[in-house]
Amino acid sequence: MATLKLRDARKSFGTTEVIKGVDIDIDDGEFVVFVGPSGCGKSTLLRMISGLEDVTSGTIEIDGQVVNDLPPKERGIAMVFQTYAIFPHMTVRENVGFGLTINKIDKATKEKKVREAARILQMEHLLDRRPSQLSGGQRQRVAIGRAIVRDPKVFLFDEPLSNLDAALRMDMRMEIGKLHQDLKATMIYVTHDQVEAMTLADKIVVLKDGLVMQVGAPMELYHEPANLFVAGFLGAPSMNFIEVTVDALEGDRARVSNAALDPITVSTRGRAFTVGQQAILGVRPQYLHPVKDAEGQLHGTIRITERLGAETIVEVRLNDGEPLIAALAEDLVYEPGTSIGFDFDPERAQLFPPQD
């Protein structure tokens, strides 16, 4: 296990800067997830930590040692890639122990480490099979087992579940969570899937365009997003953004309204606003509650209803013409064209400047 620090880490390809000064602290035994849309730099950042990409400027420290100039094999890391990268002509036992074989580890020690990794990953019965006889999830276990036998200081995962179907993704996500609990190892995991980030991480690093947007615990980012990007990226369905006018200010409170929203007072959360300014009100779909007779704070008309069993997703056209999504924890039926109103707790809403 190890601590890891990035200080003003930057990476350029020619004249194009893709990592633009990243500062991150990762504690010993912490599970950290880098999350963001495609092209945000999360995989590049992981490859910089692993030594597969050079650092243009700044420093990367593992356990207090600057590793910028160290090759990957000397950094004490093990990486699990998006592709399984296992040898088709070798058995599972041979694949898991391959790194130990090329490092000339004695046979008894290698067998012990391979069997321990197989026990942790519950694949002892697969050791004599070849990759062609394995499912996608089992192949990913082999790749993870190959990392475990190295006893690394830091585990790096680069979108390891993206090639699996939905059911296997959920199973493997739980397996990786259990693996972290068992090994208590420092792990860094890259994904574009915010569900994986929310369910796996002790700490989430949200990236956009090579910059860190926010760092924090999953529910901290969910309840107190730093800006519009983080608010919209985390959560499913995504947060609703409603254009409003700031009608009045008093201390850290703002009264806002629009054509579809009755005046409500919300916290500014330290953000600066002026009376008459346009702003963005953020409300999560799960916080909206339907009220009878189309009353409530928000008003609109039903467009589409998606019944998912334990939850109903409703798309609404507000009275000002803008869309709204509500996630209702009931099995409800609404006919398209029906007028509807929603209430929500103003204390759970977020108010952002339009340029945020």
N, C-alpha and C positions, 0 to 999 in steps of 0.2 A: 504494500500500500504506500501511497505517496501524496504529498501536496503538489500542486501545480500552479504556477503564476505566469500570466502573460502581461507584459508591460509595453504598451504602445506598439504592439505587433502589427507589422505592415507587410503586404505582399503586392508586388507589381509584376505584370507581364508586359514587358516593353514599357510603353508610356501609359498603360492602363492599370490603375491602382484598384485592386479588387478587395483587399483587406485594408481598412483605412484608419488604423490606430485603435487596436482592441486591448482593453485592460480587463482581465478576469482573474479572480482568485478561486481556486478549487481546493477544498479541504480534504484531508486524509479520509478515505472511505466514502466520499460523497459520490452520488450518482447525478451527473450533470448532463442535461440535454441541450444541444444546440438545435434550435428550430427556426425555420423561416421558409419563405418561398424559394422556388428554384432560382438559382443565380445570385442568392444573397451572400454566398461565400462560406457557408457552414462546412462543406466538405473540404474546401481549400484550407480553412483554419485547422481542421482535424489533421490534414496531411502535413501541415506545418509543424504541428505538435509531434507527429510520428517521425518526422525527418524525411518524408517523401517529397516535400517541397521545401526549398530554401526560404529563409526569412529575409526579406529585403531590408528591414530595419526593426528595431525593438528587440526584446529578449523573451525567451521561453525558459522557465526554470522548472525542473522536476526535483523535488526534495532539496531545494535551495541551490542546486547546481544549474548553471546556465548551459543549455544543451544545444544551442544554435548550431554549433560546428560538429556535433557528435553524429555519427551515422545511426540509422534506425536501430541496429542490433545492439548498440551500446546505451540506448536510452531507457531500457527497462520497460518497454511497452510491448503490447501484443494487440494486433489489429484484426478485426473481423470485418470483411468486406461485403458489399452488396451481392457480388457473385461469390459462390461458395468456394471457388478456387481449390477444389480437392481433386486428387489424382484418380482417374477412372480405373486404372489398372491395379490400384492398391486396395487392400481391405480397409475397413474403418480403423482397425488397430494400427495399421501401418500409416494411414493418413494422420491420425491423431498424434502419433509418435514421431512423425517425419522430422520436425525441428530438432528433436532430441537425437535422432539418428545422425543428422548431418553435423551435430555438435559433438558426436562421438561419446554420448552418455552411455554408461554401461547398461547391458541388457536388463539386469534385475531392476535397476532404478527406473529405467524407461518403462518397463512393464508395470511397475508399481504406480507410476504417475499416470499412465494411460488408464489403468483400471480405476484409479481414484476419480479421474475426469469422467469416465464412463458412468461411475456410480452417481456422481453429482448430477449428471445430465440424464440419468435413467436410461442408458443405452448399452448396458452390459451385454444384452442379448443380440446386439447388432455388430459386435466387434469383428466377427468373421465374414460379414457381408461386404459386398462391393457397392460403390455409389449407385450403380444401375438398379440395385435391389432396394433402394431407399426412397422414401417420399421427400418432398421438398423440405419439410420441417426437420426430418431426420438428417438430411444433408447439412442443414444449417447448424444442427447440434454438433455434427462432426467438426465444422469450422470453428465453433466456439470451444469445443474440446481441445483442438490444436492450440488455441490461445491459452487455455487454462494450464496445460502441462508446462508452460514456460514460466509459471509463477511470476508474472509481470508486476511491476509497480503500478502500472496504469493499463486498463483495458480501453481500447478504442473501438467503437462500433460505427461503421459508415452505412447507414440505412440498411441494416441487415435483414429486414423483413419485407422489403419492397417487392420481392419476387414471389411472395407467398399469397395464397388466396385469403379471403377475409377471415374464415374460421381459423386457419392455421396462424394467421397474424395474431389473433387474440390469444391462442394457445401459447405461441412462442413469446409473446409479450409478457405473459404471466411467468413463463419459464425464466426469462431474463431477469424479471423482478425477484424471483426466488433465488436465482443465482447470486444476485447482489447481496441478498440477505445472508446467504450461506457463506460467501467468500469475504463479505465486508470489505470489498476491494474498491479502489478509486476507479470509477467508470465514466467515460465520456461517450455520449451517444448522439449521433446526427440523424435527424429526420425532418421531413417536411410535414409530417402528420401531427397535428396538434393534440390528437387524442393520445398518441404514444407519449408525447411530451408530458401531458397532464398526468397520465397514469403511472409513468415510470420515475419521474425526476424527483430528486430532493431539491434541485435548483434548475431553473430554466434560464437559458440565455437566448433572447429573441434577437435575431439578426435581420437586417434589411440593408441591401446595397453596400455590404462590407462594413457596416457600423452596428454597434450594439444598441438596440432600442431600449431594452430593460433587462435586468437580472433580478431574480427573486424566486421564492417558493411558488409552486403552481397556483395555489389559491390566492396568494398575494397578487400575482399578476392578473388573475381572473377577476378579482374584486376591485383592485386598484390599478388598472392599467395606466401607464405613464403617458400614453398618447393614443391618437386615433388608430394608428397601425396595430399596436399591441391589442387594443380593445377589439378590433375587427378580426384579428388573426386567431385569437384564442377563444374557444367556445363554439359549440355546434348546437343549433344553427348559429350563425354569426350575430353579433350585436346589431340591433337596429340603430341607425343614425338618422335623427330627425332634425331638420333645419328649423331653428327657432329664433325669436328675437328676445334680447335681454330687455325686459320692461322696467326693472328696478333692481337696485343693489343695496344691501344692508350688511355690513361686515363681510363675512365669508359666505353670504347667502345671495342667491340671484333668483328673481322671479322671471320666468320665461313663458312664452306661449307661441302658438301659430294658428292657422286656420282650422287645424284638426285637433289641436291640443288646448284644453282649458288652462288658464294660468296656474302654474304650480311654482313652488319655491324649492330650489335644490341647492346643495353645497357646491361652492366653486372649487373646493379642495386646493386652495392656494393659487389657482390660476387667475390671471388678470382679465377682467372684462370691463366694458363701459356700457352705460345705458344707451339703448338703441342699436347696439352691435348685433350682428348676426352671429350665431353660435350653433354648435352641434350637440344635441342631447342624445346620449347613448343609453339605450334600455335593452337589456338582454331578453330574448324571447321567453325564457322561463319565468321572468318576473311579471309577465302580463296576465291579468285575470279577467275573464269576460264578465260583464254585468248585464242585468236584464234591461230590456226596453232601450237598448243602444245608449244607455247613459255612461257615466265614467269620465275619465280624463282624456282619453283618445277616442276618436270617432271615425268610422269607415264602413266599408262594404266588403263582404266575403267574396274572394275570387276563387280560391282553391282550398280544399280540405284534404289532408293526407292522414289517414287513420293508420297508426302503427301498433295498435293494441293498447299498450300501457300509456301511450302518448299520442296526442293529435297535433299535427302541425297545420297551422292555418295561415294562409297568405291573404292579406287584407289590402285593399286600396283605401288609403286615408282620404278624408274630405278635401285635402289639398292636392290629391292626385298621386302622392308618394306611396311606395309599397311599405308594408309592415309584416313581419313574421312573428307569430305567437306560437310557443310550444306549451301545450296544455296537458297537464298530467291527468287526463281523463279520456275515455273513449266517447267522443262527442261527434255529432253529425250536424253540419251546417250546410245549407243550400247556397250555391252561388247567388250573389245579389242580395243576400240578407244583410240588413244593417246591424252593426255590432259596435259595442263600446268596451273599452278596457280600462281597468284601474291598475296602478302599480305604486309601489312604495317610493316616493321621491328620494328617500335617503339611499336607495340602491341605484339611482340613476347617476350617470356621469355627464359632466358638461365640459366640452372642449372648445377652444378657439377654432375657427374654420381652417386656419393654416396649420393646425397642430399635426 
